[in-house]
Amino acid sequence: MTTTSPFGRNAKDHGYPIRVSEMLATLEGPAYIERVSLHDIKHIRKAKEAVKKAFKVQLAGKGFSMVEILSTCPTNWGLDPIEALKRVERELIPHYPLGVFVGADLEV
């Protein structure tokens, strides 16, 4: 439940959340796909590197790149910022695992 959806979201009526990275990884075109999180300093640094790598892959003409970023929305979640960070780690990451889905061995 959020301030913009006070009754929550019913997957039966509205569909299940889409795992974008997994879906795009099934295509032939992507050169680099990674999902990262911004829930702590270590992961923020990793996200920064992932975005840099995505740009380098694109600029090198190797193909389509995408970085999916899990972040908080404490205002709409109705949580204080610390609790919102914990929610990302506790609820989002288990459902949307972090990692490289395409291009793990890609050098740029």
Backbone as CSV, one residue per row, in Angstrom:
resi,resn,N_x,N_y,N_z,CA_x,CA_y,CA_z,C_x,C_y,C_z
1,MET,0.845,-1.175,0.000,0.000,0.000,0.000,0.891,1.238,0.000
2,THR,0.480,2.241,-0.732,1.199,3.511,-0.789,0.190,4.644,-0.691
3,THR,0.699,5.877,-0.627,-0.227,7.016,-0.582,-0.988,7.161,-1.892
4,THR,-0.404,6.717,-2.993,-1.094,6.815,-4.286,-1.921,5.578,-4.603
5,SER,-1.716,4.504,-3.843,-2.553,3.296,-3.977,-2.869,2.776,-2.573
6,PRO,-3.743,3.484,-1.861,-4.005,3.172,-0.451,-4.580,1.780,-0.200
7,PHE,-5.157,1.154,-1.204,-5.721,-0.185,-1.034,-4.761,-1.268,-1.521
8,GLY,-3.569,-0.866,-1.888,-2.588,-1.823,-2.374,-2.812,-2.162,-3.839
9,ARG,-2.155,-3.223,-4.252,-2.195,-3.641,-5.650,-2.574,-5.109,-5.695
10,ASN,-3.618,-5.423,-6.399,-4.066,-6.799,-6.524,-3.499,-7.372,-7.823
11,ALA,-2.577,-8.321,-7.691,-1.931,-8.900,-8.874,-2.940,-9.546,-9.812
12,LYS,-4.011,-10.119,-9.265,-5.026,-10.747,-10.105,-5.689,-9.729,-11.030
13,ASP,-5.938,-8.532,-10.517,-6.583,-7.485,-11.305,-5.608,-6.655,-12.129
14,HIS,-4.410,-6.420,-11.592,-3.467,-5.490,-12.216,-2.244,-6.151,-12.826
15,GLY,-2.132,-7.448,-12.693,-0.977,-8.157,-13.237,0.168,-8.212,-12.240
16,TYR,1.032,-9.160,-12.436,2.188,-9.311,-11.554,3.301,-8.379,-12.001
17,PRO,4.164,-7.975,-11.072,5.302,-7.130,-11.460,6.171,-7.855,-12.489
18,ILE,6.737,-7.091,-13.388,7.557,-7.662,-14.462,9.017,-7.628,-14.046
19,ARG,9.682,-8.745,-14.219,11.126,-8.811,-13.988,11.793,-8.438,-15.312
20,VAL,12.030,-7.154,-15.471,12.486,-6.596,-16.751,13.832,-7.182,-17.176
21,SER,14.788,-7.243,-16.269,16.118,-7.748,-16.644,16.053,-9.184,-17.152
22,GLU,15.302,-10.029,-16.446,15.173,-11.419,-16.882,14.482,-11.506,-18.240
23,MET,13.473,-10.683,-18.438,12.731,-10.702,-19.696,13.633,-10.278,-20.871
24,LEU,14.347,-9.170,-20.699,15.214,-8.693,-21.780,16.388,-9.630,-22.032
25,ALA,16.824,-10.345,-20.999,17.955,-11.268,-21.161,17.619,-12.435,-22.082
26,THR,16.358,-12.674,-22.348,15.971,-13.761,-23.245,16.098,-13.363,-24.712
27,LEU,16.270,-12.081,-24.983,16.377,-11.598,-26.367,17.792,-11.756,-26.889
28,GLU,17.933,-11.701,-28.199,19.257,-11.850,-28.813,20.053,-10.551,-28.849
29,GLY,19.401,-9.404,-28.781,20.073,-8.127,-28.976,20.898,-7.561,-27.840
30,PRO,20.516,-7.728,-26.582,21.242,-7.055,-25.505,22.680,-7.538,-25.355
31,ALA,23.578,-6.578,-25.132,24.980,-6.899,-24.882,25.281,-6.886,-23.390
32,TYR,24.540,-6.058,-22.643,24.807,-5.929,-21.205,23.519,-5.564,-20.473
33,ILE,23.146,-6.381,-19.494,21.981,-6.118,-18.648,22.359,-6.456,-17.215
34,GLU,22.139,-5.506,-16.321,22.442,-5.737,-14.912,21.376,-5.085,-14.042
35,ARG,21.068,-5.738,-12.926,20.161,-5.145,-11.933,20.988,-4.823,-10.697
36,VAL,20.845,-3.585,-10.222,21.580,-3.107,-9.057,20.603,-2.479,-8.066
37,SER,21.124,-2.127,-6.898,20.296,-1.519,-5.859,21.023,-0.332,-5.252
38,LEU,20.246,0.564,-4.671,20.811,1.749,-4.020,20.556,1.732,-2.511
39,HIS,20.512,0.538,-1.911,20.126,0.456,-0.503,21.267,0.640,0.488
40,ASP,22.518,0.658,0.033,23.653,0.972,0.912,24.818,1.463,0.052
41,ILE,25.861,1.966,0.720,26.991,2.582,0.012,27.667,1.597,-0.938
42,LYS,27.886,0.379,-0.495,28.535,-0.639,-1.349,27.754,-0.825,-2.650
43,HIS,26.447,-0.924,-2.540,25.620,-1.139,-3.722,25.475,0.121,-4.568
44,ILE,25.532,1.290,-3.954,25.513,2.544,-4.723,26.759,2.624,-5.600
45,ARG,27.908,2.255,-5.039,29.152,2.253,-5.830,29.068,1.249,-6.983
46,LYS,28.507,0.080,-6.699,28.344,-0.937,-7.742,27.403,-0.439,-8.836
47,ALA,26.350,0.268,-8.450,25.407,0.822,-9.422,26.100,1.847,-10.315
48,LYS,26.934,2.676,-9.721,27.680,3.677,-10.496,28.560,2.995,-11.549
49,GLU,29.233,1.923,-11.157,30.076,1.184,-12.099,29.242,0.516,-13.196
50,ALA,28.087,0.009,-12.831,27.211,-0.629,-13.819,26.741,0.376,-14.864
51,VAL,26.384,1.572,-14.429,25.940,2.607,-15.375,27.085,3.013,-16.296
52,LYS,28.281,3.165,-15.726,29.459,3.486,-16.555,29.691,2.399,-17.604
53,LYS,29.618,1.144,-17.156,29.846,0.029,-18.080,28.790,0.031,-19.183
54,ALA,27.545,0.297,-18.827,26.477,0.325,-19.831,26.769,1.379,-20.898
55,PHE,27.198,2.557,-20.475,27.540,3.602,-21.444,28.724,3.180,-22.316
56,LYS,29.736,2.569,-21.706,30.906,2.129,-22.475,30.525,1.074,-23.511
57,VAL,29.666,0.150,-23.116,29.212,-0.897,-24.042,28.477,-0.264,-25.210
58,GLN,27.593,0.671,-24.912,26.839,1.369,-25.979,27.783,2.141,-26.895
59,LEU,28.694,2.914,-26.297,29.613,3.733,-27.095,30.556,2.879,-27.939
60,ALA,30.878,1.691,-27.457,31.756,0.792,-28.215,31.002,0.073,-29.329
61,GLY,29.694,0.287,-29.414,28.908,-0.325,-30.474,28.677,-1.817,-30.281
62,LYS,28.771,-2.303,-29.047,28.614,-3.729,-28.787,27.158,-4.163,-28.721
63,GLY,26.247,-3.210,-28.570,24.832,-3.550,-28.525,24.093,-2.839,-27.417
64,PHE,22.835,-3.179,-27.278,21.933,-2.577,-26.303,22.373,-2.890,-24.872
65,SER,22.340,-1.878,-24.016,22.655,-2.051,-22.604,21.531,-1.502,-21.754
66,MET,21.333,-2.121,-20.588,20.340,-1.607,-19.653,20.775,-1.930,-18.238
67,VAL,20.602,-0.942,-17.345,20.821,-1.151,-15.924,19.485,-0.893,-15.240
68,GLU,18.969,-1.916,-14.582,17.728,-1.792,-13.814,18.135,-1.471,-12.375
69,ILE,17.571,-0.395,-11.820,17.980,0.082,-10.501,16.826,-0.012,-9.514
70,LEU,17.058,-0.746,-8.422,16.086,-0.812,-7.338,16.391,0.327,-6.375
71,SER,15.398,1.168,-6.131,15.601,2.282,-5.207,14.346,2.475,-4.370
72,THR,14.438,3.372,-3.430,13.342,3.590,-2.495,12.376,4.665,-2.977
73,CYS,11.230,4.687,-2.328,10.256,5.761,-2.493,9.601,5.959,-1.123
74,PRO,10.363,6.477,-0.153,9.844,6.554,1.208,8.559,7.375,1.329
75,THR,8.397,8.388,0.520,7.189,9.214,0.601,5.956,8.402,0.242
76,ASN,5.956,7.784,-0.918,4.791,7.009,-1.339,4.647,5.705,-0.568
77,TRP,5.733,5.157,-0.066,5.652,3.948,0.746,5.179,4.254,2.163
78,GLY,5.209,5.537,2.547,4.811,5.923,3.898,5.813,5.473,4.947
79,LEU,7.093,5.409,4.582,8.149,4.955,5.484,9.178,6.055,5.682
80,ASP,9.899,5.989,6.797,11.031,6.899,6.927,12.152,6.362,6.032
81,PRO,13.128,7.186,5.673,14.163,6.764,4.717,14.921,5.497,5.122
82,ILE,15.231,5.337,6.392,15.961,4.150,6.839,15.112,2.888,6.645
83,GLU,13.843,2.962,7.017,12.951,1.821,6.832,12.764,1.504,5.349
84,ALA,12.734,2.533,4.508,12.593,2.317,3.071,13.806,1.554,2.526
85,LEU,15.007,1.911,2.987,16.212,1.188,2.569,16.156,-0.271,3.009
86,LYS,15.690,-0.491,4.229,15.556,-1.862,4.726,14.527,-2.645,3.917
87,ARG,13.470,-1.963,3.476,12.442,-2.638,2.685,13.017,-3.118,1.351
88,VAL,13.850,-2.287,0.728,14.481,-2.704,-0.530,15.262,-3.991,-0.302
89,GLU,16.065,-4.014,0.757,16.892,-5.186,1.035,16.044,-6.402,1.427
90,ARG,15.016,-6.192,2.222,14.211,-7.276,2.781,13.178,-7.826,1.791
91,GLU,12.558,-6.930,0.970,11.443,-7.352,0.120,11.744,-7.316,-1.377
92,LEU,12.394,-6.255,-1.850,12.610,-6.133,-3.292,13.707,-7.058,-3.808
93,ILE,14.845,-7.074,-3.131,15.972,-7.869,-3.633,15.657,-9.368,-3.684
94,PRO,14.965,-9.937,-2.686,14.618,-11.354,-2.837,13.709,-11.624,-4.050
95,HIS,12.850,-10.667,-4.389,11.945,-10.845,-5.531,12.622,-10.479,-6.855
96,TYR,13.512,-9.499,-6.801,14.252,-9.032,-7.981,15.751,-9.177,-7.681
97,PRO,16.321,-10.359,-7.835,17.720,-10.585,-7.474,18.678,-9.684,-8.257
98,LEU,19.713,-9.242,-7.568,20.730,-8.389,-8.190,21.690,-9.242,-9.005
99,GLY,22.315,-8.619,-9.991,23.350,-9.321,-10.750,23.345,-8.960,-12.220
100,VAL,24.328,-9.521,-12.904,24.483,-9.321,-14.336,23.716,-10.456,-15.036
101,PHE,22.820,-10.097,-15.923,22.008,-11.090,-16.630,22.556,-11.376,-18.034
102,VAL,23.241,-10.395,-18.610,23.883,-10.557,-19.922,25.189,-9.769,-19.871
103,GLY,26.255,-10.345,-20.393,27.505,-9.619,-20.536,28.412,-9.657,-19.331
104,ALA,28.305,-10.678,-18.496,29.149,-10.770,-17.307,30.640,-10.804,-17.666
105,ASP,30.944,-11.413,-18.786,32.349,-11.537,-19.189,32.757,-10.475,-20.218
106,LEU,31.922,-9.497,-20.427,32.147,-8.455,-21.427,33.226,-7.472,-20.976
107,GLU,34.237,-7.287,-21.773,35.313,-6.327,-21.487,35.095,-5.072,-22.326
108,VAL,35.205,-3.917,-21.687,35.110,-2.628,-22.405,36.202,-1.700,-21.979
